[in-house]
Amino acid sequence: MLQMYPKPRKKSVMPTDYRNKILNAAKKAFSQKGYAKCTMSDVANQAKVGIGTLYNYFKNKDELLQLCIQKTIQDELEVIHKNSQHIEDPLDKLRYFFAEHFNLLKENPTLARLLLVEVRQSEGFYKRNPTYNPMKFYLDFYKKIYDEALEKKMIRNVDTEALVHLIVGTQEVLLLQWFILGEDFDIETIFQGVRDIVKFGVDK
């Protein structure tokens, strides 16, 4: 008697998220070769997709860098913000964010180069892309924290717009110095000094 066996089911294949696949590959390509030298073909090779597929999602290298950095920063801020919800003191939130941001960069050289070097582009790039403003993500993030602290009267009545520019500018200089000098730069001690100055001021 002929025994009938059920036909084996085909394995379900999840559709590839090409957009995120390409963005993740672009992070590596830009950090390894630098934005100026990196080509769309380099990104396609890194992502293991055809050049036509790449152009189906991104019109040019400028757009790819903008969206790559935007996604990287937004993903990072979302995770850190979620993990710091229990912290009420804005200066403690600042300390927590800086520590987490620093640890992330220290553990991921590719990400460090992308956010500390490739985020800075030429005058020509800014002229071609007038809306490109990666620091705005950090400025908005900090402003939300300090506006909330001001509303709860946890800090004195200060211009939070000026304050967040001070904080983000300091953060960028410290991280860039660490990226350039490595272990010779005692970033944590200097940051604690900055935190003390922000909290207590410089007047006698």
BALOSE-928194 format. One record per residue: residue number from 1; residue in three letters; x, y, z of N, C-alpha, C in turn. Coordinates in steps of 0.02 Angstrom, whole numbers, plus 50000, padded with zeros to 5 digits. Layout:
N
NUM	Ala	X	Y	Z	X	Y	Z	X	Y	Z
...
//
This chain:
204
1	Met	50043	49940	50000	50000	50000	50000	50045	50062	50000
2	Leu	50030	50107	49956	50070	50168	49951	50056	50214	50010
3	Gln	50109	50230	50047	50099	50274	50105	50109	50346	50084
4	Met	50059	50387	50102	50062	50458	50084	50091	50499	50141
5	Tyr	50140	50539	50126	50169	50583	50177	50150	50655	50160
6	Pro	50136	50694	50210	50120	50764	50196	50180	50799	50166
7	Lys	50166	50842	50120	50221	50881	50091	50252	50925	50143
8	Pro	50319	50929	50144	50351	50973	50193	50333	51046	50180
9	Arg	50320	51080	50235	50303	51151	50228	50364	51192	50210
10	Lys	50351	51240	50168	50406	51286	50151	50421	51330	50211
11	Lys	50485	51340	50223	50504	51384	50277	50481	51455	50262
12	Ser	50451	51486	50312	50429	51556	50302	50490	51601	50304
13	Val	50494	51644	50258	50551	51690	50253	50526	51760	50267
14	Met	50555	51790	50319	50536	51858	50336	50561	51906	50282
15	Pro	50520	51953	50261	50544	52001	50211	50603	52042	50238
16	Thr	50651	52054	50195	50710	52091	50216	50693	52165	50224
17	Asp	50715	52194	50279	50706	52265	50289	50767	52300	50258
18	Tyr	50763	52312	50193	50820	52338	50157	50841	52407	50182
19	Arg	50792	52448	50201	50808	52515	50222	50856	52514	50283
20	Asn	50837	52478	50334	50879	52474	50394	50943	52436	50381
21	Lys	50940	52386	50338	51000	52349	50319	51051	52396	50287
22	Ile	51027	52439	50243	51072	52486	50208	51098	52538	50257
23	Leu	51055	52564	50301	51077	52614	50349	51131	52586	50395
24	Asn	51123	52525	50417	51173	52494	50461	51239	52483	50423
25	Ala	51233	52464	50360	51294	52455	50320	51328	52523	50308
26	Ala	51288	52575	50298	51316	52642	50286	51356	52667	50347
27	Lys	51333	52651	50407	51370	52670	50467	51442	52643	50463
28	Lys	51448	52580	50445	51514	52549	50441	51555	52578	50384
29	Ala	51522	52585	50326	51558	52610	50267	51584	52681	50278
30	Phe	51541	52725	50305	51562	52795	50316	51616	52799	50369
31	Ser	51611	52758	50421	51661	52762	50475	51728	52732	50452
32	Gln	51726	52682	50408	51788	52650	50386	51825	52691	50333
33	Lys	51789	52719	50285	51821	52755	50230	51816	52830	50236
34	Gly	51770	52855	50279	51758	52926	50282	51707	52946	50229
35	Tyr	51666	52995	50245	51612	53014	50200	51638	53035	50131
36	Ala	51691	53075	50130	51717	53102	50067	51739	53047	50018
37	Lys	51772	52996	50044	51799	52943	50002	51750	52886	49989
38	Cys	51701	52880	50031	51653	52826	50025	51605	52839	49966
39	Thr	51590	52787	49928	51544	52794	49872	51481	52754	49886
40	Met	51430	52766	49845	51368	52727	49851	51382	52653	49837
41	Ser	51429	52639	49793	51447	52570	49779	51477	52536	49841
42	Asp	51518	52575	49878	51547	52548	49940	51492	52528	49989
43	Val	51441	52571	49995	51385	52557	50040	51347	52496	50016
44	Ala	51334	52492	49951	51297	52435	49923	51335	52370	49936
45	Asn	51401	52372	49927	51442	52312	49939	51440	52292	50013
46	Gln	51443	52342	50057	51440	52329	50129	51373	52298	50148
47	Ala	51320	52322	50116	51252	52297	50131	51236	52233	50093
48	Lys	51279	52215	50045	51267	52156	50003	51201	52162	49965
49	Val	51192	52221	49935	51133	52232	49893	51158	52263	49827
50	Gly	51117	52258	49776	51134	52289	49713	51130	52365	49716
51	Ile	51168	52398	49674	51168	52471	49674	51098	52498	49657
52	Gly	51061	52462	49616	50993	52482	49599	50948	52481	49659
53	Thr	50956	52429	49701	50916	52424	49763	50932	52483	49809
54	Leu	50996	52500	49813	51017	52556	49854	50982	52621	49833
55	Tyr	50980	52634	49768	50950	52695	49743	50873	52694	49747
56	Asn	50845	52635	49756	50773	52631	49767	50753	52661	49834
57	Tyr	50800	52662	49881	50786	52686	49949	50817	52754	49964
58	Phe	50872	52770	49932	50907	52832	49947	50930	52864	49882
59	Lys	50914	52928	49875	50927	52960	49810	51001	52977	49799
60	Asn	51038	52990	49853	51109	53005	49845	51146	52996	49912
61	Lys	51211	53006	49910	51252	52994	49970	51237	53044	50025
62	Asp	51222	53106	50007	51204	53157	50058	51143	53134	50098
63	Glu	51092	53113	50064	51031	53091	50099	51045	53031	50143
64	Leu	51086	52985	50118	51102	52925	50155	51138	52942	50220
65	Leu	51187	52989	50218	51222	53009	50279	51174	53042	50328
66	Gln	51132	53088	50303	51085	53122	50348	51040	53073	50385
67	Leu	51010	53026	50348	50964	52979	50378	51000	52928	50422
68	Cys	51060	52911	50403	51101	52865	50443	51116	52895	50512
69	Ile	51138	52958	50513	51153	52991	50576	51090	53005	50616
70	Gln	51036	53025	50581	50973	53038	50615	50948	52975	50651
71	Lys	50949	52919	50617	50925	52857	50647	50969	52836	50705
72	Thr	51035	52843	50697	51082	52824	50750	51069	52864	50813
73	Ile	51063	52930	50807	51052	52973	50865	50984	52961	50896
74	Gln	50933	52956	50855	50865	52946	50881	50859	52880	50918
75	Asp	50888	52827	50890	50886	52762	50923	50921	52765	50991
76	Glu	50979	52799	50992	51017	52804	51055	50978	52844	51107
77	Leu	50951	52902	51087	50914	52945	51133	50852	52910	51160
78	Glu	50819	52872	51117	50758	52837	51139	50773	52787	51194
79	Val	50827	52749	51186	50846	52699	51236	50867	52733	51301
80	Ile	50910	52784	51297	50935	52817	51357	50878	52853	51393
81	His	50834	52885	51355	50777	52920	51385	50732	52871	51422
82	Lys	50719	52815	51392	50677	52764	51423	50708	52738	51488
83	Asn	50773	52728	51487	50808	52701	51546	50819	52752	51601
84	Ser	50807	52816	51586	50819	52868	51637	50754	52899	51663
85	Gln	50698	52868	51648	50633	52895	51669	50627	52902	51744
86	His	50661	52858	51782	50655	52858	51855	50697	52913	51887
87	Ile	50740	52946	51848	50785	52997	51876	50750	53065	51873
88	Glu	50742	53098	51931	50706	53162	51933	50752	53222	51927
89	Asp	50809	53219	51959	50855	53276	51958	50885	53284	51888
90	Pro	50876	53343	51856	50900	53352	51787	50976	53344	51781
91	Leu	51013	53364	51832	51086	53357	51829	51106	53284	51834
92	Asp	51067	53244	51872	51080	53173	51874	51062	53141	51806
93	Lys	51010	53166	51774	50992	53141	51707	51048	53158	51658
94	Leu	51075	53218	51665	51130	53239	51622	51190	53193	51632
95	Arg	51207	53179	51696	51263	53136	51711	51251	53066	51683
96	Tyr	51190	53041	51692	51173	52974	51668	51178	52971	51591
97	Phe	51150	53022	51558	51153	53022	51485	51225	53024	51460
98	Phe	51265	53068	51490	51335	53074	51468	51372	53008	51477
99	Ala	51362	52976	51535	51396	52913	51550	51376	52859	51500
100	Glu	51310	52854	51486	51286	52804	51439	51310	52818	51368
101	His	51308	52881	51349	51330	52901	51283	51405	52885	51275
102	Phe	51444	52901	51325	51516	52889	51323	51531	52814	51320
103	Asn	51496	52774	51361	51507	52702	51361	51489	52671	51294
104	Leu	51436	52696	51263	51415	52670	51198	51469	52683	51146
105	Leu	51497	52743	51147	51549	52761	51098	51614	52722	51112
106	Lys	51629	52713	51177	51691	52678	51196	51688	52605	51174
107	Glu	51628	52575	51177	51621	52505	51160	51610	52494	51085
108	Asn	51598	52548	51048	51583	52541	50977	51623	52592	50936
109	Pro	51684	52576	50916	51726	52623	50879	51694	52647	50814
110	Thr	51656	52604	50781	51622	52624	50719	51573	52680	50732
111	Leu	51534	52673	50785	51485	52724	50804	51520	52788	50826
112	Ala	51576	52780	50863	51613	52838	50887	51637	52881	50829
113	Arg	51666	52849	50779	51691	52887	50722	51634	52921	50684
114	Leu	51578	52885	50678	51521	52913	50642	51495	52976	50676
115	Leu	51486	52972	50743	51455	53028	50779	51504	53083	50799
116	Leu	51568	53068	50800	51616	53119	50821	51656	53148	50763
117	Val	51658	53113	50708	51698	53138	50650	51653	53149	50589
118	Glu	51618	53096	50569	51579	53101	50507	51518	53144	50513
119	Val	51496	53157	50575	51438	53201	50585	51456	53273	50564
120	Arg	51521	53289	50564	51544	53356	50544	51561	53355	50470
121	Gln	51526	53396	50432	51536	53397	50361	51558	53466	50337
122	Ser	51574	53470	50273	51602	53531	50244	51548	53585	50235
123	Glu	51571	53645	50222	51525	53700	50209	51481	53684	50149
124	Gly	51510	53651	50099	51472	53632	50040	51415	53585	50056
125	Phe	51428	53539	50101	51376	53492	50121	51318	53529	50153
126	Tyr	51333	53576	50197	51280	53614	50231	51241	53657	50181
127	Lys	51275	53683	50131	51240	53723	50080	51194	53680	50038
128	Arg	51216	53619	50024	51174	53573	49985	51115	53546	50027
129	Asn	51126	53544	50093	51076	53515	50138	51063	53562	50197
130	Pro	51028	53617	50185	51019	53668	50237	50981	53643	50299
131	Thr	50945	53588	50294	50909	53563	50353	50952	53514	50394
132	Tyr	51012	53500	50371	51056	53453	50407	51080	53486	50471
133	Asn	51059	53459	50528	51077	53488	50592	51076	53434	50646
134	Pro	51126	53389	50645	51126	53332	50691	51126	53351	50764
135	Met	51155	53409	50781	51157	53429	50851	51088	53447	50878
136	Lys	51041	53460	50833	50973	53479	50855	50940	53424	50895
137	Phe	50956	53361	50880	50927	53305	50917	50948	53309	50990
138	Tyr	51012	53323	51002	51037	53328	51070	51010	53391	51105
139	Leu	51008	53446	51068	50981	53508	51096	50909	53500	51118
140	Asp	50868	53470	51076	50798	53459	51093	50790	53412	51152
141	Phe	50833	53361	51154	50830	53312	51209	50845	53345	51276
142	Tyr	50898	53385	51278	50916	53419	51340	50865	53472	51359
143	Lys	50840	53507	51309	50792	53561	51324	50729	53534	51357
144	Lys	50708	53477	51334	50649	53445	51363	50661	53429	51437
145	Ile	50720	53406	51452	50738	53390	51522	50738	53452	51565
146	Tyr	50771	53506	51540	50777	53566	51581	50713	53607	51584
147	Asp	50673	53605	51531	50607	53639	51534	50563	53606	51587
148	Glu	50567	53540	51591	50529	53504	51641	50553	53520	51711
149	Ala	50619	53524	51719	50648	53542	51784	50629	53613	51804
150	Leu	50627	53658	51756	50609	53727	51769	50535	53731	51790
151	Glu	50494	53694	51756	50422	53694	51772	50410	53667	51843
152	Lys	50451	53618	51864	50444	53589	51931	50482	53628	51984
153	Lys	50513	53684	51962	50552	53727	52007	50610	53690	52040
154	Met	50640	53645	52001	50698	53608	52026	50763	53644	52010
155	Ile	50759	53693	51964	50816	53735	51949	50792	53808	51949
156	Arg	50840	53854	51955	50819	53924	51955	50798	53945	51885
157	Asn	50767	54002	51880	50740	54026	51816	50797	54049	51770
158	Val	50817	54003	51726	50872	54018	51679	50846	54012	51608
159	Asp	50884	54038	51561	50868	54030	51490	50889	53960	51470
160	Thr	50841	53914	51465	50857	53845	51450	50886	53836	51380
161	Glu	50868	53881	51335	50896	53878	51267	50972	53889	51269
162	Ala	50993	53939	51308	51064	53952	51316	51098	53895	51354
163	Leu	51064	53869	51404	51093	53815	51445	51107	53753	51404
164	Val	51060	53733	51362	51071	53671	51324	51125	53680	51272
165	His	51133	53740	51245	51189	53751	51198	51255	53745	51235
166	Leu	51257	53770	51296	51317	53763	51337	51333	53690	51350
167	Ile	51282	53651	51369	51291	53581	51386	51312	53540	51326
168	Val	51276	53547	51271	51292	53507	51211	51360	53526	51183
169	Gly	51376	53590	51183	51442	53611	51159	51498	53581	51201
170	Thr	51489	53581	51267	51539	53552	51312	51545	53477	51299
171	Gln	51488	53444	51292	51488	53372	51280	51527	53355	51217
172	Glu	51516	53393	51164	51549	53378	51100	51624	53389	51105
173	Val	51645	53442	51139	51717	53455	51146	51750	53400	51187
174	Leu	51720	53380	51242	51748	53327	51285	51754	53262	51247
175	Leu	51701	53242	51212	51703	53178	51176	51753	53180	51118
176	Leu	51758	53237	51084	51805	53241	51029	51877	53238	51054
177	Gln	51890	53271	51111	51957	53267	51141	51974	53196	51161
178	Trp	51925	53161	51189	51935	53091	51208	51950	53049	51145
179	Phe	51913	53062	51091	51922	53024	51029	51992	53035	51000
180	Ile	52017	53096	51007	52083	53113	50979	52139	53087	51024
181	Leu	52133	53098	51091	52187	53084	51138	52183	53015	51170
182	Gly	52124	52984	51167	52117	52918	51197	52123	52918	51272
183	Glu	52156	52868	51299	52160	52859	51372	52200	52915	51406
184	Asp	52238	52953	51368	52276	53009	51398	52230	53065	51421
185	Phe	52169	53066	51398	52121	53119	51416	52073	53093	51469
186	Asp	52076	53123	51528	52034	53101	51584	51965	53133	51579
187	Ile	51925	53106	51535	51860	53136	51519	51812	53135	51579
188	Glu	51813	53083	51618	51765	53077	51673	51778	53129	51728
189	Thr	51841	53140	51744	51858	53190	51795	51839	53260	51771
190	Ile	51853	53276	51708	51837	53342	51682	51761	53351	51679
191	Phe	51725	53298	51660	51653	53305	51658	51624	53317	51727
192	Gln	51651	53285	51778	51627	53298	51847	51639	53371	51866
193	Gly	51696	53398	51844	51709	53469	51856	51659	53514	51821
194	Val	51643	53496	51759	51593	53534	51721	51525	53530	51756
195	Arg	51507	53471	51778	51443	53461	51812	51439	53504	51875
196	Asp	51495	53508	51912	51497	53548	51973	51488	53623	51956
197	Ile	51519	53645	51902	51513	53715	51882	51442	53732	51861
198	Val	51411	53686	51823	51342	53697	51800	51295	53700	51860
199	Lys	51307	53658	51909	51262	53654	51967	51271	53713	52014
200	Phe	51332	53734	52027	51344	53785	52078	51367	53852	52049
201	Gly	51384	53856	51985	51406	53919	51956	51479	53932	51971
202	Val	51502	53993	51954	51572	54012	51966	51578	54072	52012
203	Asp	51522	54106	52028	51526	54164	52072	51540	54141	52143
204	Lys	51575	54184	52181	51588	54170	52252	51525	54181	52292
//
